[in-house]
Amino acid sequence: MYMIMFILDDSDLLDQVLEAWAELGISGATIIESTGLHRRRQCKHIPMRYAYGETESEECGNTTIFVIVEGEAMVHACLDATEKITGDLNAPNSGVFASWPLSVIKGVPRATGKS
């Protein structure tokens, strides 16, 4: 089994990425609002609890998705599906996709993202 971590630069593409992964058989994912050091330095973040009414706040975050899949073939299928939506992830401000093998897993049904 493998862990995929995908940091999506354009959060407007999140639903498209999740739908593409669902078509591959991914049935669950953890989604986290996140930011990186570079963005943290570039913009002033105003927590939403302090933004009232029509107050504008600059959005400076990303969306990070974690998903566990059965094999390396599924990792590559997710990467291909992702780049059809985001374009080449080697391009600036597109995202970061990484995966690594897992040695201990408990609590995840074996049917998650079979390859």
Secondary structure, 3 states (H helix, E strand, C coil): CEEEEEEECCHHHHHHHHHHHHHCCCCCCEEEEECCHHHHHHCCCCCHHHCCCCCCCCCCCEEEEEEEECCHHHHHHHHHHHHHHHCCCCCCCCEEEEEEECCCCCCCCCCCCCC
